Amino acid sequence: MKFHEHLISTSTGGIIVALVATPFDVIKVRLIAQTLHNHDRSCFYEYCEGVLKDVCRNCGYEHPPQVVYKGLCQREVYSGAFDAALKISRNEGFSALWNGVGPTLLMIMPAAVLYFTMFDMFREKGWATLSEKYHPLVPSIAGITARCINIAMFSPVELVRTKIQSEQQLVYSKLRDSISRHIKTNGVRSLWDGSKSQLFRDVPFTVVYWYLQEMYKLKLRKHGYGTLASNCGGAVVGGTVATFISHPFEVTKTQLQSNVGKNSSFGNTGMIQQIVNIFKTSGTKGLYVGLAPRMIKVLPSCAIFITTFEGLKEYFNSKSND
């Protein structure tokens, strides 16, 4: 394929996913982020000569003034995915469900091009050099390699996107201040906060997803299904299992990145200790908060990504052979 054809094949699915799936991302992030500030309305604002301060003295959370009632913290608590969607739309406007779509679109083209280019290259090389009995493992190995490089390069953008999605009406000036304060306190390396959880989330996800995707795709093709149906079916099966296995690390990543800029020692907690703390306070349910919107997002996203990539690649290859 020519360069522009490869660019179209790799980025088309990402752009569609960014526009369609961002609302589910926002809902998932809000559900996870609120677990950091679960103060069940017991937290009060501190007044200074009748002027409301930004930060609550009890929980350290920066409350927007419009949610105050008689000095009592009235911050929205979401009981579930549907409740979160309703409250975000009602209180912040329908467009708030697309918070963070800007950084997503900014990241998606280079990230998708880099990921699928490397994935395709490593997969083809693996199939060509390894014996046939190892071929089912090749997509997983290629996916892990490509994903690790992607995380190293784009984790700071992911941090910014998560921060935007985690708070109500977060203007870019306030976002800039939070990020600057975070860097000043913790150094430039802190822009990669959450990348360890992202690795622990994406490595098992990638292994399980590509292994099952390839396996079920081949099974469906043997039963007479075409490229579109077999890719979609494989993506749904692989995406479902992979999302469930990797979700606890999605929770730790989101908690850490949404807490950027806050006056808190939360970021000093190790990832394993963070998981232990979540389990102690909330049980298994706490490790799987936000699973429903993430599942709703991931399944069509995986199907769209792989079908557009494989479908357009097949189209351009057939076109060049004519």
BABA-134541 format. One record per residue: x negated, y negated, z negated of N, C-alpha, C in turn. Coordinates in pm, whole numbers, plus 50000, padded with zeros to 5 digits. Last residue first. Example, Ala and Ser with C-alpha at 12.3 -4.5 7.8 and 13.67 -1.06 7.14 Angstrom:
// BABA-134541
487155022549292486335010649286487104999749213
486815056949220487705045049220486805033049220
This chain:
// BABA-134541
505305044750952506085043851075505295037151189
503775041850730503535053850811504285053550944
504765019750607503415018650663503085030550754
507205029850517507205018950614505845017750683
506425047950328507105053050447507105042650559
505335029850141504485040250201505105045750330
507585014950072506455008150138505535018250204
509175035349950509665027450066508515021150143
507595043849738507955053449842508415046249970
507585020049594506305025849641506565035649756
510275017349533509645007449622508315012549676
510535040749366511365038649485510735028949583
508685037149158508555048749247509335046649378
509685011949057508275014049091508135025449192
512425016349016511995005549107510545007749151
512275038248837512955039748967512555028649064
510835028148617510285039348694510955040748830
512465005748531511025004648559510565015648655
515015016948490514825006348589513355005448630
514475035748285515055040148412514815029848522
513515019048082512665029648136513155034148274
515855003448047514584997148086513645007448148
517845020847958517955015148093516655008848141
516375027247706516815037247803517025031447942
515785003547557514715011647615515215020947726
518234991947466517314984547553516374993847629
519335011447310520145006147420519274998447519
517235014047127517575025347213518375020547335
517394989047004516174992647077516445004247172
519944989646888519674980446998518394983547075
519355012746705520435012746805520185002746918
517235005446530517045016146629518095015446741
517414987446324517244982046459517074992646567
515795008446094516644996846114516364991046252
514265029946022514985030746151515975019346169
513245025945776512275028445884512945028846021
515545024145623514725012245641513715013645754
516415050745618517225040645687516415028045716
514665063045447514535065545591515295055245672
514305036745196514455050445242514245051745392
513845011945089515045013645173515255027845224
511615012944918512685003244892513965006244968
510005033845016510325033144873511545024244847
509765027245288510425039745250510855039545103
508325003445268509655003445331510435015745288
505965013045152506795003245081508215002845135
505015029745357505345035445225506265026145148
504545010545554505535021145578505985027345446
502514996245424503754989445465504874999545487
500535015045406501145010245283502465003245311
499945016545679500455028445611501155024345481
499034989845726500184995345798500795007345725
498264969545434497924978645542499164984945602
498924935745367499294949645339498934958345459
498524910445450497354917245393497644931845361
500934899745523500054904445630498824911745579
502004890545280502554902545343501584908445446
501514868745138500394878245146500824891045216
502674837445275502934850745217501694859345230
503974813645413503054814045300503264826945224
504174820845765504794819745634503714820145525
502894826046000503084812045962503734810045828
504594856246074503484847146106503834832846066
506604874246051506204867345929505054857545950
506874887146285507904877146255507544869146131
504744905346270504674894246366505724883546339
505594923146064504324915946055504304903646145
508034932946161507954926246031506714917546022
507184944846401508104933446404508084925746273
505534965746307505014955546400505874943046395
507324981046153506164974846089505584963746177
509184988746356509624981246237508444974046173
507595003646526508234991546578508684982646462
507045024646360505945015446390506455002746458
509545037846359509005032246234507855022346257
509845046546642510515034746588509965029446454
508835068946771507935057446752508545045846676
510915087746791509665091446724508855079046684
512865073646941513155078346805511875081246727
511525069747184511975058247104512225062446960
511145095847279509985087447248510365075547159
513775104647328512935111647230511785102647184
514585085247525515355087947402514485094047293
512675086747732512845074447655513575076547524
513055112847837511775108947777511915096747687
515745110147929515355120647833514075116647760
515505087948103516465087747992516085098047886
513585096448291513325084648208514245084148086
514855118148415513635120348340513325108848244
516995103948536517245114648439516035117248352
515605086548711516485081348606516705091648496
514305105048880513515095348801514335089748685
516515118148989515525125848911514665116548825
517895097349123518545104949015517525112148927
515905088449311516555079349216517115086949095
515185111849462514195103949387514825095549277
517805137349419516895128649492515965120849400
518265171749326518495157449303517425149149373
517825199249345518365192049460518645177349440
516545211949145517975214349154518645205749261
514035201649165514215215649203515685219249218
514525176749056514235177649200514405191849251
514815183648789515965178248861515755178849012
512195191848730513315201248715514525196648796
510775168048771510505179548857511635189748851
511905153048562511995148248701511795159848798
511165166948337512575167048376512785161848518
508325162248348508875175748340510325176248389
508085134148350507585142048463508205155948466
509305128548100509785122448223509365130648345
507765142247912509155146347935509695140748066
505325127947947505365142547954506785147347988
506055101247908505565105548041505595120748056
507015101947633507815097047745507335102647878
504905112047476506185119147483506975115047607
502885092547529502635106947545503955114447566
504185068247466503685070747601503475085547627
504765071447192505845068747288505395072647428
502205074347081503135085747082504295083847179
501345047147165500615059447202501525071747195
503105027847060503065030147204502325042847245
502825027546778504145028846839504025033746983
500145024446740500765036246681502175038346734
499924999446874499215011246923499855024046872
501484983846705501874985146845501194997246909
500024984946472501354991246474501834993446617
497874970146576497654983746527498974991446525
499004945446635498544953746748498274968146705
499604929946420500664938646470500214947746582
497554903746521498294909946412499444918146469
496134889946706496354904046737497004911346619
495744866146591496674866346704496984880746748
493704869746414495064872046363496114871346473
491394861546532491714875846541493144878846494
491134835246454491684838046588492094852646601
492164831246103491214832446214491884836446344
493894826045894493424839845912492434841846027
494444798345887494334806045763493614819345783
494514790846153493654783446060493404791445932
496464808246253495084809346301494114802646204
498704798446112498314812546100496854814446141
498864772546203498644774946060498144789246037
499454777946472498224770546435497854772946290
501944790546448500824797946505499494791446465
503454769346335503334782346265502134790146315
503234749646535502714747046399502494760146322
504534762346746503124758646759502494756346622
507104763846636506394776146670504894773346679
507704737046626507614744346500506874757646520
507764731946899506834724346815506624731546681
509784748546993508404751947027507394744146944
512234757846742511764749246850510274751746872
514364781946661512954778846642512454770746761
517034790846604516744777546658515304773146629
516224815846375517284807846434516734794446479
513704840646452514264829546374515324821846452
512694860446618513014863946480513734853046403
511924852146868513164859546857513614861746713
509464839946814510564832046870511894839046845
507974862346729508184851046639509374842546685
507904877546963508584882846845508904871746746
506344860447128507714864147165508514868947044
503904859846989504674847447010506124850547042
503184887147011503344880846879504204868246891
502924889847285503964897647216504244891747079
500684874347320501934869947381503114877147317
498744890147183499084876647135500394871247193
498744914347346499304914347211499604900347157
497534916847594498774909247585499414908947446
495114931847580495174919247656496384910647622
495604954147423494444945647393494554932047460
497794964847561497974959547425496834950047389
496534973347801497614963347803497804956747666
494844993247708494254981247771495284969947772
496795011447621495815005947527495174993247582
498145017847862498845010847754497875004547655
496235032148012496765019448063497425011247953
495905054247842494765045847880495245032147926
498525064747833497855060347710496725050647743
498955071748107499795061748040499155056147915
497075091848147496995079548226497775068248160
498095110547967496735105347948496565092148024
500625115148084500515110247947499155104047921
499955125148343500685112448328500585106548187
498515149848265497845138448331498625125348317
499885171548175499345162248074498775149548135
500545186548400501625180648320501145170448216
497885195148490498615184548559499775178648477
496525216648393496495204448312497305193048373
496755235648588497385238748459497395226548366
495215226548802496665224848805497345227348671
492245208348696492925220148749494435218848727
491415174248788491705184748690492415196548755
491185156849011489975162648950490245174248854
493715148549098492715152749197491535160249135
495055141148870495595152148949494565157549048
493405119348798493535131148711494045143248786
493825101649007492475106848985492515119548899
496545096348971496085102449096494705108649080
496435084648711497245096648737496755103848863
494815062248743494365072948653495135085948679
496455047848927495075051248960494585063048875
498845044548786498835051448916497445056348951
497895029848563498575042648546498525050848674
496885006748685495975015848616496595029648599
499314997048790498154998948877497195008848815
500934995048564501285004948667500145007148766
499494974848413499834987948359500064998248470
499204952648588498034959048528498354973348484
501904947248644500964949948753499754957548700
502874942348385503424953448464502474957348577
501324919848313501314932048231501784944148311
501894900148510500524905548497500474918648418
504834900148462504224902848592502784907748579
505324895448183505784907748249505084910648380
504624871348065503784883048042504084894448138
506594854048146505194850048164504274862148155
508834867548059508624866048203507184862248233
508334864847780508494878047842508234877447992
508294837347732507044845047718507124858847782
511174834547804510094827347869508754834447857
512694849147630512644854047768511524847047845
513014839647375511794847047403511694852147545
516514843247367515314837347306514104846147336
518914852047458517784852847552516554845547498
520714846247268520434860547288519284862647386
521144819547296520174823647195519834838547206
523264815647468521914815747528520844820247428
525464813347303525264825847376523844827047432
524804798346983525104797547125524744810447196
524524801246716523404795146788523664793246937
526894812146613526184801846538525114794546617
527824830846807528724821046746527964809346685
525584846546873526334839446978527174828246920
524924856446618523944848646694524654840346801
527284870346555526864859046474525834850246546
527414890546756528514880946737528044868446663
524984904346717525284898146847526364887546834
525344913546453524264904146485524524896946616
527474931346490527644919746402526584909246431
526184950346649527324942846703527584930146622
524154959546471523824953746600524964945146655
524884949446125524614958946232524384951846363
525064929145947525374942645899525084953346002
522994902445879523614910245985523834924545936
523394872745712522964886545695523724894845798
522394839045723523194849745780522564863445751
521974820945422521384826345544522184838545592
522674804345219523754811045291523234817045422
521574796044910521104801445037522224809245104
523144767844769522944782244768522514786944907
523784741344781522454744944733522144759744736
526284740944905526174738244761524844743344704
524994757745166526294754545108526144753244956
523134757745469523184755245325524614752445281
522674759845735523254771745669523334770045518
521474737145832522894738845860523514751145793
518704737745773519624730545685521094733745707
517094769845791517604758145863518684751245779
514584779545561515994780045597516394767845680
511864797645536512214784445585513654784645638
511214815645238511754815645375512184801645415
510444818444981509464812945074509944812345216
512104826544778511684836744874510674831744975
512174803944600512284817744552511714827744651
512094779644720511034782444623511044797144580
512474775545068513104779844944512024784244845
511474747845255511144761245209511804764245076
512304721745312512404732245414512304746145355
514414703445081513124707845132513324719545229
516724677445091516524691945096515154695245152
516974651444865516524655444999516174670344997
517504643944606518634645644697518264649944838
515004644744486515684631844503516784632844610
514744675144596513824664844552514454651344585
515834708344534516114694744576515064685144519
515464740344656514944730844558515184716744613
517954765444704517084754744754516624745944639
517934798844578518444785144581517424775644643
518994831944620517914822344630518464808444652
520794851544635520424847644500519374836544501
521614863544871522204850544836521854845944694
519864886444897521294887444867521884874744806
517394886345006517524880444874518974879344830
515464898845213516744903945164516964899145021
513464893545401514014882845318515384886845265
512764914845556511694908245481512244898445378
514994921545695514624930445584513484924545500
515174904445907515934900845786515604909945668
513674917146105513104905546036513844902245907
515444936946203514224940946133513684929346048
517464921246315517814931546217516594935846135
515974905746496516684899346385517024909446275
515054925546676514084917746598514764911246478
517514934646788516614943846715515674936246624
518384910946912519184917246807518334926546722
516324907347101516604897047001517364903046883
516624930747256515374928047186515594918047073
519084926547365518934937947274517634936747194
518524903947531519474903047419519344914347318
516614915247725516184906147618517194904847504
517554930547941517364937147812516964927947697
517804914848175518924923048129518784927247983
515384901448210516634893948216517804901748156
513494922148189513384910248104514704902648098
514304939648395514404943848254514384931748161
513654924048620515054928248597515264931848450
510874922448584511684910148586513154913448558
510134949548603509874941848481510714929248472
510814956648865511504962848753511334955048624
508914940149004510364938749023511144944448905
506214946948966506794935848887508314934648899
505454968349129505184968948985505944958448904
506264961549389506664974449331506534974549179
504974936949432506444937649431506914950349361
502304945449426502774935149333504294935649319
502234962549644502014968049509502504958349403
502634943749843503614954449826503484960849688
500354928349820501644921949791502744932349773
498364947649892498384941649759499764935749725
499684977050062499004964050059499204957849920
499175012150000500005000050000499144987550000
